[in-house]
Amino acid sequence: MAHRIYAISMAKVYPLYIAKAENKGRSRAEVDEIILWLTGHSRQSFEAALADDVNLETFFAQAPRLNPARALIKGVVCGVRVEDIEDPTMREIRYLDKLIDELARGKAMEKILRSEG
């Protein structure tokens, strides 16, 4: 059984991510950087996904290149440890939620994007 969240469009969730970041003094550009880093989308393909109103399941399924460093994302989102989520689509959604949470909490972009060095 698919989760209801899968049917929600990225275009509906995206402004919520931006609002969460901006309410904490962060920027839309940083939200975009996180999304592009995580999914491998270009600015154009991301804008197209928003324009096409694709749902979250499709957004992640059609991501050009899910970042291999996303496996380094650990921690709790919505009371669940992201690294313990078995469903691959739900795990991708929660990875993004976790990164946006880290942004809103003031974490440095290098740390959020799991940069080495």
C-alpha positions as CSV (number, residue, x, y, z in Angstrom):
1,M,0.0,0.0,0.0
2,A,1.4,3.4,-1.0
3,H,1.6,6.1,1.5
4,R,-0.7,9.1,1.0
5,I,2.3,11.4,1.1
6,Y,3.5,9.9,-2.3
7,A,0.6,11.5,-4.1
8,I,1.3,15.0,-2.8
9,S,2.9,17.1,-5.6
10,M,6.4,18.5,-5.2
11,A,4.9,21.9,-6.2
12,K,2.8,21.8,-3.0
13,V,5.6,20.8,-0.7
14,Y,8.3,23.0,-2.1
15,P,6.8,26.4,-0.9
16,L,6.6,24.8,2.6
17,Y,10.3,24.0,2.5
18,I,11.1,27.5,1.4
19,A,8.9,29.0,4.2
20,K,10.5,26.8,6.8
21,A,13.9,27.9,5.7
22,E,13.1,31.6,5.3
23,N,11.4,31.7,8.7
24,K,14.8,30.8,10.1
25,G,16.8,33.3,8.1
26,R,17.8,30.9,5.3
27,S,17.1,31.3,1.6
28,R,15.2,29.7,-1.2
29,A,18.6,29.4,-3.0
30,E,19.8,27.2,-0.2
31,V,16.6,25.0,-0.4
32,D,17.2,24.7,-4.1
33,E,20.8,23.8,-3.6
34,I,19.8,21.0,-1.2
35,I,17.1,19.6,-3.6
36,L,19.5,19.7,-6.6
37,W,22.3,18.1,-4.6
38,L,20.0,15.3,-3.3
39,T,18.3,14.4,-6.6
40,G,20.8,15.3,-9.3
41,H,18.2,17.6,-11.0
42,S,19.4,20.5,-12.9
43,R,17.6,23.9,-12.4
44,Q,15.7,23.2,-15.6
45,S,14.6,19.7,-14.8
46,F,13.6,20.7,-11.3
47,E,11.5,23.6,-12.6
48,A,9.9,21.3,-15.2
49,A,9.0,18.8,-12.4
50,L,7.3,21.7,-10.5
51,A,5.5,22.9,-13.6
52,D,4.3,19.4,-14.4
53,D,3.0,19.1,-10.9
54,V,4.6,15.7,-10.4
55,N,3.9,13.9,-7.1
56,L,6.7,13.1,-4.6
57,E,6.8,9.4,-5.7
58,T,7.4,10.4,-9.3
59,F,9.8,13.2,-8.4
60,F,12.2,10.8,-6.6
61,A,11.6,8.0,-9.1
62,Q,12.6,10.2,-12.0
63,A,15.4,12.0,-10.2
64,P,18.4,12.1,-12.6
65,R,20.9,10.9,-10.1
66,L,20.2,10.4,-6.4
67,N,23.3,11.5,-4.6
68,P,25.3,8.6,-3.2
69,A,26.4,10.7,-0.2
70,R,22.7,10.8,0.9
71,A,23.5,7.5,2.7
72,L,25.4,9.7,5.2
73,I,22.2,11.4,6.3
74,K,21.3,10.2,9.8
75,G,18.9,11.2,12.4
76,V,15.3,11.5,13.3
77,V,12.5,13.0,11.3
78,C,8.8,12.8,12.4
79,G,9.9,10.5,15.2
80,V,11.6,8.0,12.9
81,R,15.3,7.4,12.2
82,V,15.8,8.0,8.5
83,E,18.5,5.4,8.2
84,D,16.0,2.8,9.5
85,I,13.2,3.5,6.9
86,E,12.8,0.5,4.7
87,D,10.6,1.9,2.0
88,P,13.0,3.5,-0.5
89,T,10.6,6.3,-1.6
90,M,9.7,7.2,2.0
91,R,13.4,7.2,2.8
92,E,14.1,9.7,0.0
93,I,11.3,12.0,1.2
94,R,12.6,11.9,4.7
95,Y,16.1,12.5,3.6
96,L,14.9,15.7,2.1
97,D,12.9,16.6,5.2
98,K,15.9,16.0,7.3
99,L,18.2,18.2,5.2
100,I,15.6,21.1,5.3
101,D,15.3,20.6,9.1
102,E,19.1,21.0,9.3
103,L,19.0,24.1,7.2
104,A,16.3,25.6,9.3
105,R,18.4,24.8,12.5
106,G,21.3,26.9,11.1
107,K,23.6,24.1,10.1
108,A,26.3,25.1,7.6
109,M,25.7,24.1,4.0
110,E,28.9,22.1,3.8
111,K,27.7,19.9,6.6
112,I,24.2,19.6,5.2
113,L,25.6,18.5,1.9
114,R,27.8,16.0,3.6
115,S,30.9,17.5,2.0
116,E,34.2,15.9,2.7
117,G,37.0,17.9,4.3
